[in-house]
Amino acid sequence: MTENVLAQAAAGGPAPFDPTMLIMLAAFGLLIFMMMRGRKKAAKAQEEIRSNLAVGAEVMTQFGLFGTISSIDTDENKIVLEVSPGSFVTVHSQVVAKVVAPEQAAAVEVPNDASSLTGEQAEKAENAETETPEETLRRLNNEDNGPKA
């Protein structure tokens, strides 16, 4: 095929349409588009993180260090984190990976009696109360060789 193309080029004829070149150009254009889109997304995410930075906010750095922001120096891009009471660490502002939102944990009430047990749990609790210590040992050591009739 290359001999054909070279012969036509030497003869001064029009170059044949090559669909491979069109596919390559489209793939190259798609690659550039995806790279630009990824950069825009990353810049938007970083800007969102920066907008949430404030003194007193709990943050996580890219290397997994959690701390509370004590001060922010925007001129030198430095943030002072308090990682434990009295321990301060100075990091670059771009190291902050995310602002940790405090979790709103719902209060879970733990009952102090067996009244909340239902169905299978209640049945197991009843069986445990009527079982003698010897039966428990046999059951745990699998000496019964099958279920009780």
C-alpha atoms as a printed R data frame, in Angstrom:
    type eleno elety resid chain resno       x       y       z
1   ATOM     1    CA   MET     A     1   0.000   0.000   0.000
2   ATOM     2    CA   THR     A     2   2.842   2.393   0.771
3   ATOM     3    CA   GLU     A     3   4.235   1.801  -2.707
4   ATOM     4    CA   ASN     A     4   0.854   2.852  -4.129
5   ATOM     5    CA   VAL     A     5   0.843   6.056  -2.084
6   ATOM     6    CA   LEU     A     6   4.442   6.870  -3.029
7   ATOM     7    CA   ALA     A     7   3.724   6.212  -6.716
8   ATOM     8    CA   GLN     A     8   0.677   8.529  -6.667
9   ATOM     9    CA   ALA     A     9   2.622  11.213  -4.791
10  ATOM    10    CA   ALA     A    10   5.425  11.050  -7.349
11  ATOM    11    CA   ALA     A    11   2.919  11.204 -10.179
12  ATOM    12    CA   GLY     A    12   1.338  14.309  -8.674
13  ATOM    13    CA   GLY     A    13  -2.061  12.678  -8.195
14  ATOM    14    CA   PRO     A    14  -4.361  13.424  -5.294
15  ATOM    15    CA   ALA     A    15  -3.548  11.631  -2.043
16  ATOM    16    CA   PRO     A    16  -6.065   8.892  -1.197
17  ATOM    17    CA   PHE     A    17  -8.368   9.319   1.798
18  ATOM    18    CA   ASP     A    18  -6.889   7.482   4.777
19  ATOM    19    CA   PRO     A    19  -9.471   6.637   7.499
20  ATOM    20    CA   THR     A    20  -6.697   5.573   9.879
21  ATOM    21    CA   MET     A    21  -5.409   9.133  10.010
22  ATOM    22    CA   LEU     A    22  -8.904  10.415  10.802
23  ATOM    23    CA   ILE     A    23  -9.263   7.902  13.641
24  ATOM    24    CA   MET     A    24  -5.850   8.878  15.044
25  ATOM    25    CA   LEU     A    25  -6.737  12.585  14.981
26  ATOM    26    CA   ALA     A    26 -10.081  11.922  16.684
27  ATOM    27    CA   ALA     A    27  -8.384   9.833  19.392
28  ATOM    28    CA   PHE     A    28  -5.780  12.563  19.927
29  ATOM    29    CA   GLY     A    29  -8.509  15.210  20.222
30  ATOM    30    CA   LEU     A    30 -10.438  13.054  22.697
31  ATOM    31    CA   LEU     A    31  -7.286  12.553  24.772
32  ATOM    32    CA   ILE     A    32  -6.651  16.289  24.972
33  ATOM    33    CA   PHE     A    33 -10.297  16.954  25.874
34  ATOM    34    CA   MET     A    34 -10.241  14.371  28.689
35  ATOM    35    CA   MET     A    35  -6.997  15.784  30.090
36  ATOM    36    CA   MET     A    36  -8.413  19.305  30.171
37  ATOM    37    CA   ARG     A    37 -11.649  18.062  31.760
38  ATOM    38    CA   GLY     A    38  -9.728  16.223  34.484
39  ATOM    39    CA   ARG     A    39  -7.704  19.321  35.318
40  ATOM    40    CA   LYS     A    40 -10.860  21.430  35.557
41  ATOM    41    CA   LYS     A    41 -12.476  18.899  37.898
42  ATOM    42    CA   ALA     A    42  -9.383  18.779  40.122
43  ATOM    43    CA   ALA     A    43  -9.157  22.576  40.229
44  ATOM    44    CA   LYS     A    44 -12.852  22.827  41.131
45  ATOM    45    CA   ALA     A    45 -12.461  20.252  43.937
46  ATOM    46    CA   GLN     A    46  -9.394  22.063  45.302
47  ATOM    47    CA   GLU     A    47 -11.244  25.388  45.212
48  ATOM    48    CA   GLU     A    48 -14.171  23.843  47.107
49  ATOM    49    CA   ILE     A    49 -11.791  22.564  49.784
50  ATOM    50    CA   ARG     A    50 -10.152  25.980  50.082
51  ATOM    51    CA   SER     A    51 -13.522  27.669  50.470
52  ATOM    52    CA   ASN     A    52 -14.348  25.369  53.412
53  ATOM    53    CA   LEU     A    53 -11.063  26.085  55.231
54  ATOM    54    CA   ALA     A    54 -11.558  28.127  58.369
55  ATOM    55    CA   VAL     A    55 -10.005  28.298  61.805
56  ATOM    56    CA   GLY     A    56 -11.513  25.545  63.930
57  ATOM    57    CA   ALA     A    57 -12.357  23.196  61.051
58  ATOM    58    CA   GLU     A    58 -11.177  19.594  61.305
59  ATOM    59    CA   VAL     A    59  -9.201  18.530  58.211
60  ATOM    60    CA   MET     A    60  -7.348  15.525  56.836
61  ATOM    61    CA   THR     A    61  -4.084  15.931  54.950
62  ATOM    62    CA   GLN     A    62  -3.018  13.922  51.917
63  ATOM    63    CA   PHE     A    63  -0.724  11.825  54.102
64  ATOM    64    CA   GLY     A    64  -3.519  10.916  56.537
65  ATOM    65    CA   LEU     A    65  -2.877  13.364  59.370
66  ATOM    66    CA   PHE     A    66  -6.035  14.630  61.080
67  ATOM    67    CA   GLY     A    67  -6.050  17.938  62.884
68  ATOM    68    CA   THR     A    68  -7.912  21.126  63.687
69  ATOM    69    CA   ILE     A    69  -6.906  24.341  61.926
70  ATOM    70    CA   SER     A    70  -5.352  26.814  64.368
71  ATOM    71    CA   SER     A    71  -4.287  29.488  61.886
72  ATOM    72    CA   ILE     A    72  -4.162  30.109  58.138
73  ATOM    73    CA   ASP     A    73  -1.454  32.170  56.401
74  ATOM    74    CA   THR     A    74  -2.718  32.853  52.864
75  ATOM    75    CA   ASP     A    75   0.375  34.886  51.877
76  ATOM    76    CA   GLU     A    76   2.776  31.966  52.399
77  ATOM    77    CA   ASN     A    77   0.179  29.180  51.841
78  ATOM    78    CA   LYS     A    78   0.735  27.698  55.296
79  ATOM    79    CA   ILE     A    79  -1.767  26.164  57.680
80  ATOM    80    CA   VAL     A    80  -1.050  25.407  61.337
81  ATOM    81    CA   LEU     A    81  -2.848  22.261  62.516
82  ATOM    82    CA   GLU     A    82  -3.359  21.185  66.099
83  ATOM    83    CA   VAL     A    83  -3.007  17.396  65.923
84  ATOM    84    CA   SER     A    84  -3.351  16.845  69.671
85  ATOM    85    CA   PRO     A    85  -3.770  19.244  72.574
86  ATOM    86    CA   GLY     A    86  -0.632  21.392  72.572
87  ATOM    87    CA   SER     A    87   0.938  19.748  69.465
88  ATOM    88    CA   PHE     A    88   1.030  21.931  66.376
89  ATOM    89    CA   VAL     A    89   2.131  21.076  62.835
90  ATOM    90    CA   THR     A    90   2.687  23.542  59.988
91  ATOM    91    CA   VAL     A    91   1.745  22.241  56.527
92  ATOM    92    CA   HIS     A    92   1.339  23.685  53.042
93  ATOM    93    CA   SER     A    93  -2.237  24.618  52.190
94  ATOM    94    CA   GLN     A    94  -2.329  22.279  49.165
95  ATOM    95    CA   VAL     A    95  -1.676  19.279  51.419
96  ATOM    96    CA   VAL     A    96  -5.197  19.484  52.859
97  ATOM    97    CA   ALA     A    97  -7.147  16.674  51.179
98  ATOM    98    CA   LYS     A    98 -10.575  17.202  52.698
99  ATOM    99    CA   VAL     A    99 -12.491  18.971  55.399
100 ATOM   100    CA   VAL     A   100 -13.897  16.378  57.774
101 ATOM   101    CA   ALA     A   101 -17.541  17.004  58.589
102 ATOM   102    CA   PRO     A   102 -18.575  16.013  62.097
103 ATOM   103    CA   GLU     A   103 -20.774  12.935  61.981
104 ATOM   104    CA   GLN     A   104 -24.288  13.331  63.263
105 ATOM   105    CA   ALA     A   105 -24.574  10.012  65.079
106 ATOM   106    CA   ALA     A   106 -28.066   9.109  66.185
107 ATOM   107    CA   ALA     A   107 -28.388   8.161  69.810
108 ATOM   108    CA   VAL     A   108 -28.743   4.408  70.151
109 ATOM   109    CA   GLU     A   109 -30.606   3.221  73.203
110 ATOM   110    CA   VAL     A   110 -29.253  -0.011  74.624
111 ATOM   111    CA   PRO     A   111 -31.793  -1.885  76.754
112 ATOM   112    CA   ASN     A   112 -30.654  -3.321  80.066
113 ATOM   113    CA   ASP     A   113 -33.092  -6.242  80.021
114 ATOM   114    CA   ALA     A   114 -34.111  -9.021  77.631
115 ATOM   115    CA   SER     A   115 -37.502  -7.465  76.811
116 ATOM   116    CA   SER     A   116 -36.268  -6.142  73.464
117 ATOM   117    CA   LEU     A   117 -35.221  -9.550  72.190
118 ATOM   118    CA   THR     A   118 -37.546 -10.852  69.519
119 ATOM   119    CA   GLY     A   119 -38.067 -14.051  67.583
120 ATOM   120    CA   GLU     A   120 -34.972 -16.158  67.287
121 ATOM   121    CA   GLN     A   121 -33.003 -14.095  69.785
122 ATOM   122    CA   ALA     A   122 -35.694 -14.549  72.446
123 ATOM   123    CA   GLU     A   123 -35.810 -18.291  71.782
124 ATOM   124    CA   LYS     A   124 -32.049 -18.574  72.175
125 ATOM   125    CA   ALA     A   125 -32.214 -16.573  75.383
126 ATOM   126    CA   GLU     A   126 -34.942 -18.883  76.776
127 ATOM   127    CA   ASN     A   127 -32.953 -22.007  75.843
128 ATOM   128    CA   ALA     A   128 -29.850 -20.598  77.466
129 ATOM   129    CA   GLU     A   129 -31.712 -20.060  80.751
130 ATOM   130    CA   THR     A   130 -33.067 -23.652  80.935
131 ATOM   131    CA   GLU     A   131 -29.850 -25.355  79.870
132 ATOM   132    CA   THR     A   132 -27.757 -26.950  82.622
133 ATOM   133    CA   PRO     A   133 -23.998 -26.468  82.711
134 ATOM   134    CA   GLU     A   134 -23.443 -30.107  81.636
135 ATOM   135    CA   GLU     A   135 -25.738 -29.634  78.619
136 ATOM   136    CA   THR     A   136 -23.890 -26.494  77.708
137 ATOM   137    CA   LEU     A   137 -20.545 -28.307  77.843
138 ATOM   138    CA   ARG     A   138 -21.902 -31.163  75.710
139 ATOM   139    CA   ARG     A   139 -23.358 -28.716  73.198
140 ATOM   140    CA   LEU     A   140 -20.101 -26.763  72.986
141 ATOM   141    CA   ASN     A   141 -18.010 -29.920  72.644
142 ATOM   142    CA   ASN     A   142 -20.395 -31.327  69.994
143 ATOM   143    CA   GLU     A   143 -21.050 -34.487  72.004
144 ATOM   144    CA   ASP     A   144 -24.743 -34.515  71.148
145 ATOM   145    CA   ASN     A   145 -24.264 -35.958  67.630
146 ATOM   146    CA   GLY     A   146 -27.203 -34.092  66.180
147 ATOM   147    CA   PRO     A   147 -30.156 -31.972  67.224
148 ATOM   148    CA   LYS     A   148 -32.406 -32.840  70.125
149 ATOM   149    CA   ALA     A   149 -35.732 -34.462  69.293
